[in-house]
């Protein structure tokens, strides 16, 4: 008979065994009949527990195990603990009882260290379950604090309790399709790199996968809610959200490496849910019309400060004595769409500057960045994207080239020192805009180019200072295409003709010419024609406009020409007719000043001239 060491985790069961009816947490050493089967495997010893070594209560909950000296030596040597399908109840002398659950703390490192001989135990390295295991519930802290690296859970498991596998070294885990609930902190502080969540899963608890190494997560199609901090502090670069997801709570994906987020039917996104990532593209419920008075629904989701503190890397721009808010923001290439509203660069505001060399900022939100030396400079620039409140914020390291570097290959279009970032390298060579409207090779409804403005003669390279001689943005006036090359022969996206208010718009990053001298606009994702047959300036330019009518959902009025968020005074609804006093140029955009001194945008997709 081998000496068995038994540590009871059920105080009631221990009290009954002692005949006192009272609980006790002391360690009991006793002789238990039976033998333990211990086998050697290629990866180390296996401690294969027999049924009489597993203590269960009347309901089949594993509350304790007994180990002999050989078992203890095997576990200290990194052995695998193999659990049988059934256990024994020491109070009732009956047939073995199937194990249906593992009690709280039953096999945690802290609990095992109370076993004589395991006081300095580092924790279980491996655990296996019987093929015919009937376990449906693994309770609170059941395996907490061990050294498990991988585990295959029982095929009928339905619930994983709070902290069940917290503070292990798991790199992989197989979750059965039967699983319905993963409770708070269940896999917190492990080394998981990938996880596929089963389709029956209904709840992902708070912090359940926090602080792992997850680079890949597959969410179940029917998942509706993701609790706070669920995937915080991981390495996710991309994730696909099912259409069923309605609520994502605070800090759920904070501190990952996500670059884009697309949500199709969201109603609530909690504070910092996606903060501290690298997100440049946000698309929220783009197929649902925005309705102002339906906050908290798919038509006006509650977003809050969900996308704060993004890290946008570095950006290089050509030398200029001053850099406008629009020019700087346009180069970062941000996209923020909520319902059918897109927050354009007029919604982007410089908000801070730090670690600056030869760069300064006037302190006004959306204000001018000043380059104080022709040697160029650098700084960390903070930027806010706002709609009623700050919807997204982040920082970028801005590097400004010396003035001596300006020229044919030094204009830094799209953040690179010449060459652009899409199509051929002509995207980085900006040319003067002579209003020749050359070229329209759009595909789809392509028309012949009948403009005879020397379009067979290549234009000379641009001279410094001409890179801003183009509209801030344009909108499509008819069906057209986006192309990946400057010759407009490789379409990547088609656009249908729509009303002015809903027509696709493009922020202009630069002007380029094909080998025949036809003018193109460099935009996000490639090139479009610059022909006035297909696109129009998004902003009014004429000083003859005396009255406008709102064709967008609404237009806000501001105290200052910058349209600063903190200077907002009111708003005008769709259909309102407004008298204007004068047009004011602001960077490459325009504003209208009203008779009461207020300012509104000069955007043609929000306003139409009304002279009646």
N, C-alpha and C positions, 0 to 999 in steps of 0.2 A: 504494500500500500504506500503510495507516494504522499508526501506532505503537500496539502493544498492550502493556498492562501486565498481567503475569500473576503472581499470588501463589499458589504451591503450598501446599496444606494437607497434602499427603501427603509426608512426609519421604522415604519409600522411593521414591516415584515420582520425586522431584527427584534423589535420588542416582543412580537408574538413568539419568535423562536426562543427567547429567553424566558418566556412565560410571565412577563411583567405587564404586557399590554401597552407599554410606553415605548416611545422611540428612543434610539441612541445612535450616535454617529461614530462610535469608537470602532477601531479595527478589531475584528474577531479572527483568530486563527483556530482552525479546527480540522479534524480528519474527516475527509469525505471519501466514501468508497468509489471505485471506478478508476479507470486509467485515461490518460490523455494521449491522443494520437498526434505525434509530431513528425513531420516529414520534411525532407530537404528538397528544395527546388533550385533550379538554376540561378534564380535571382536571390536566394537566401532561404533560411529556414521558414517553415510554415507551422504556426501554432494552430492546429485544427481542433477546435473545442468540441467536446462531446456534449450531448444533450444535458447530462447531469452536471456539467460545468457552467451552465447558463441558468441563472435564476430568473424566473418570470413570475408575474403576479397572475391573479385569476383571469385577467383580460388578455394575457399574452404579451404584456409589456416587459421587455428585457430591463431588469433593474440592477443586475450585478453579474459578474463572472468570477469564477475561481481559477487560480493558476497554480501549478506546481513549480518547483525550482527550475526544472528544465524549460518550462514555458517562459519563465521570467528571463532565463539566460538567452533564449531564442529571441524574445522581444528586444532585449538590450542589444542584441547583435543585428537588429534591423529586420527581424522576421515579420512575416505576414500573419495577421490575425484572421482566421477563417471562422465565420459564424455559421452554426447549423440552422436548420429551418425551425427547430423546436427547442424548448428548454424545459427545466423541471421546476416545480413549485415545492419548496421545502416544507411548506405547511400542510399540503394535501398530498398524500401518497397516491397519486393517480398516474395515468398514462401521460407521456410528454405533451406539453401544450404548445401549439404552433406560435412562433414569435410574430406578433402583429405590429409591434412598435418598439422603438428604442427610447428609453426614458431620458428625461433631462439630465445632462452631465454624466450619463452612465459610462461612456467611454472617452470622456474628455481627458486631456493630459493632466489637468489638476486633480481629477478623481483618481486616475491610475497611479499618480505619485504618492497617494496615501497607502498603496499596497507595499508591505515590507519587501524590500529588495528592489523596488522601483522608485525610490525616493529621488534619484537623480536622472530619471527616465526623460529622454528628449521627446518622447511621443511616438505614437504608432506611425510606422512608415507605409504600411499597406493594410487594407482590409478587404476581405471578399465576403460575399453573401452566397448562401446555397441557391442552386438553380431553382428549387421549388419554394423559395422564400415567400412568405405571405405578408411581409412587412409593408404597411401602408403609410406609416407615420414615423418620421425621425424628428424627435422633439428638441427643445431648446438646449443648445450647447452640447449636444450628444457627442460630437467628435471635436469639439473646440480645442485649439491650441496644440494639435498634433503635428506630424510631419508628413501627412499624406500628400503624395504627388499626383496620383490619379485614382479614380474610383468608378466602378460600374455599379449603379444603384439598382435595387430590386425592381423587377419589371412591373410590379403592381403599386409602386409607391405613389401616394397622392399628395402628401404634404411634407415639406422640409421646414422645420421650425426655426425660430430666431437663433442666430449665431451657431447653427448646427455644425457648419464646417468653417467657422471663422478662424483666422490665424493658423492656417495650414500652409502647405506649399503646392497646392493643386495646380497643375498645368493643363489638365484635361479632366472632364467629367461627362459621363454619359447620363443624360436625363431621360427617363422613360416617358413614353407617350401618355401614360396614365397620370402624370403629374399635373396638379391643379393649382397648387399654391407654393410660392417661395417666399418665406416670411423675412422680416427685417434682419439685415446683417448676415444672412445665411452663408454667403461665400465671401464675405468681406476679408480683405488682406490675404489674398492668395496670389498665384502666378498664372491664372488662366489667360490664354491667348486667343481662344475662340470658343464660342458657345452657340448652340442651336437650341432655342427654347421650344418645347413641344406645343402642339396646336391646342391642347386642352388647357394650357396655362391661363389662369384668369387673373392672378395677382403676382406682381413683381414688387416685393416689399422694399421699404426704404433701405438704402445702403447695401442692398443684397449682393451687388457685384462691385462695390466700391473698392478702389485701390487694388486692381489687378493689372494685367498687361494686355487686356482685350484689344485686339486689332480688328476682330470680326465678330459681329453679333447678328444672328438671324432672329427677328421677332415673329411671334405667331400672328397669323392673319386676323384673328378675332380679338387681339389685345386692345383694350380701350383706355387703360390708365397705367402710367408709369410713375411710381412714387418718388419722393425726394431722394436725391443723391444715389439713385439706383445704379448708375453706371459712371459715377464721378471718378476722376483720377485714373483714367485708362489711356489707351493709345488708339482710339477709334479714329480713322480717317474718313470713313464713309459708313452710312447706315440707311437702310430703306425702311421707312415707316409705313405700316399698313394703313389703309384707308379708315380702319375702325378706330384708330387712336384719336381720342377726344381730349384727353387731359395729360399734360406732362408737367410734373410738379417741380418745385424749387431745386435747382442745382443738379437735376437728374443726369445731365451730360457735361457737367462743368469739368474743365481742365482735361480735355481730350485734344485731338488734332483734326477735328472735322473742318472741312473746307466749304461745305454746302449743306443746307438743310431744306428739304421739301416736305411740307405737310399739306394734306389735301382736305381734311375735314376737322381740323383742330378747333376746340372751343376755348381752351385755357392753356397758357404756357407760363409757368411760374417764374419768379425772380431768379435770375442767373442760371436758368435751365441749360443754356448753351454758352455761358460765359467762359472766357479763357480757352478759346479754340483758335482756329485760323479761318473762320467763316467769312467768305466774301459774297456768297450768294444765298439769299433767303427767299423762299417762295412759300407763301402761306395762303391756302384756299384760293388759288388763282382762278378756279372755275366757278367761284361763287361771288355774286355781286355784293359790293360793300353797301351795307345799310346802317346808317349812323346810330339809329335808336334801338339797335338789336345787339347791344354789347353782351359779350359772353356767349355768342352763338357763332356758327360757321360764317355768318355774314358780317360779323364784327368781333372777332375773337379777342379775348383778354390776353394781351401779350406782355405788357409791363416791360421790365428791364431784363428781358430774357437773353439778349445777345451782347452783353457788355464785355469789355476788356478783351477784344480779339487781338491777335498778333498777326500783322499783315506783312512781316518781313521788311525788306528794304526797297527803296525806290530811288532811281537816279533821274534827275532832270537837268536840262541844259541851263547854262547861266542866264539869268535875267535879274535885273535889280530888284524886282518885286515878283512875287508869285501869288496869283489870286486864289481864293478859296476854290473856285470852280476848276481852275487848271489843275491844282493839286489833287482834289478829290477825283476828278475825271481819270487821272492816271492810275489810281489804285484799282479801278475796274470793279466797283461794287455794284451789286444788284439787290434791291430790297423790294419785293412785290408782296402786297397784302390785299387779298381779294382781287378786284380788278384795278387796284391803284398801285402805281409804281412810284416809289420815292426817288425822284431824280436828284441830280447833283445840287439843285437849289435847296435840297433838304440836308445837305452835308455841311458840317460846320467844323472848322479848326477850333479845337477846344483847349489845347495845352501845348507847351513846348518845353523840352528839357534836354540836358546834356548837349547844349548847342555850341557850335563853333561857327562864328561869322553869320549866324542866322538869328533873326529876332521876329517877334510877333507882337502886334499892337494890342493884344489882349481882348479884342472884340471877337465874339463868336462869329465865325465866318470871315474874319478879317484877313488882312494882307500879311504874308510872310515876306520880310525884307532880307535880301542878301547884302551883307555889309561890306563885302570885299569881292573884287574880281577874281580872287583865288578860289571862289566858291565856298562851300561850307557844308555842314551837316547838323542834324538835330533829330531827336525823337519827337514826332508830331502826333498829338492825340486828335482824333476826329470823331465827331458824333453824327449819327444819322437819326433824325427825329421826325415824329409825327404825333403831335400833341404832347409827347414826352420823348425822351431818348429811347429809340427803339434798338439801336445798335451803336456800339462804340468800339474803338480800337486804336492801335498806334502803329506807326510805320517809321522806320529809320530813313529819313530823307537826306539824300546826298545830292548836292548841286555841283555840277562840273565847273571848272574854272572857265572864265570868259575866253581864254585862249584856245579852248577845246572846241568852241562852236564852229560849225561849218557843215560840209556835206554829210559827214558821217558822225557828227557829234550832237545832233539835235535830241537824242534820247527819246524818240517817240515811244509811248507806251511803257516808259520806265526802263528802256534799254538804250544804250549808247549807239543809236542808229540801228536800222534793220527791222524795227518793229517786233511784233511777237506772233504774227500770223501771215499766211500767204507768202509771197516772195519778199525780198529785202527792200523793194521799193517803198514799202510801207513806212520806212523810217526816213525817207527823203521828202521833206515837206516843200511844196512849191507855192509860189504866189498865186492867189486866186484872182484871175482876170475876168471872172464872170463869163467864161466861154461855154460853160455847160456842155462839155464834150463827153460823149459816150453814154450808153445806156444798156450795155449787154447784160441784162438781168435774167434772161431765161423766162420761161412762163409766157408772159405777154410781151416778148421782146419786140421792139420796134427798130426800124432801120435808123442809123445815125445820119441825119440830114444836116447837122450843123457843120458848116464848112469854115471852121476857124483854125486853119493850119493844123488840123488834127493828125496830119501825117508827119509833122515835124516835132521831134522830141524837144521838150523844154529844157532849159539849162537848170543846173542844180539850184536849190534855194539859197538865198543869202540869209545870214543871221537876222533874226527879228521878224521873219515872215510866218513863223509857225502858228501864230494865233489868228491869221487872216482867213477865218472861216467861221460859219455859225457855231454857236455852242451846241445846238442840236437841230435835227431836221425830222420831219414826219413824212410818211409815205402818202402820196396823193393818188396812187393807183397800185395795182398788183405788181409786186417786184420780188427780188430775191437777194439774199445775202450770199456772198461768195468767199471762198477761202483764199483766192488769189486776186491780184490787182487787175488782171486782164478780164475778170468776171466770166470765167469759163468753167468754174468748179463750184456750182451752187451747193450750199449746205442747209438752207432754210428758205421756204417760200412764205410770202405774206399776201393775204387777200386784200382787196380794196375795202376800206371801211370808212365810216363817217369820220370827220376830222377829230372829234373828241376821242374816238376809240382807235384811231389809226396807230400803227406801230411807230414808235419814235426811236431815234438813234442819237446817242451822244457822240459828237465828233471828236476823235482823238488826233486826227491829223489829215492832211491832204496828200494824195499820191497821184502819180501819172503813170499810165502804162507806156509801153515802148512806142506807141503811136501818139503819145501826148494827151490821151484822153484822161480827163480829171475824175478821180475817185475820192470817196471819203473813207478813211480808216475808222472803223467802229469796233465795238466789242465783238469778237468772234470772226472778224474778217473785213471785207470791203463791200461797199455799195456804190451805185452810181451817184454822181453829183449833178446829173441832169435835172433841170427844173421841170422836165416832163414827168418825173417820177417822185421827186422829193421837194419839200418846201421848208424854208426857215421856220423853226418853231416859235420865233418871237417876232412881235410887231417891230417895225423900224420907222414907220412913217409918223411924222408929227401932225398929220392931218386928221388923225383919229380923235374924235370928240366925245364919243359915247360907245360903250361896249356892252354886250350881253353875255352872261355866264352860261356856258354850255357844258362845263364840268359839273361834278356833284356840288361843289362849293368853292369859293375863293376867299382866303383870309386877307385881312387888311392889317397893316403894320405901321408903327410910328416911324421906323427908319427904312431907308432905301435898301438895306441889306436883307430885309425881311427876317430879322432876328427873332428867334422863338420867344425870348423874353420881352419883345416889343410888340407882340401881337395885341391888336385892339378889338377885333371882331371878325365876323365872316358874313359872306353874302351867299344866298342859296341859288341853286340852278334856276335860270330864267330871269334873274334880277338884271335890270338895266342900270348902268352906272355911268355918270358923266365923268370925263377925265379932263384934267387941266393941261397936262403935258406928258410926253414920253421921256423917260430918263434911261440913259445907257448905264448898265452896271456890268462891268467885265464884258463878256460876249453875250450877255443876256440883256433884257430890258425890263423896266418897270413902268407903271403908270402912276403919276401923282394925281390924286383926286382933289376936288375943290376944298375939302376939309383938311388938306395937308397930308392925309394918309397915303400909303403906297400899297399897290397890289402888283402881282406878277404881270408881265407882258406876254405870257405864254398863249399862243394861238389855239392850243388844244384845250384850253380852259375858257377862253374868251373869243368872241366874234364881234367884228365891228358892227355897230347898230347906229345908223345915221337917221333913223326915222324919228 
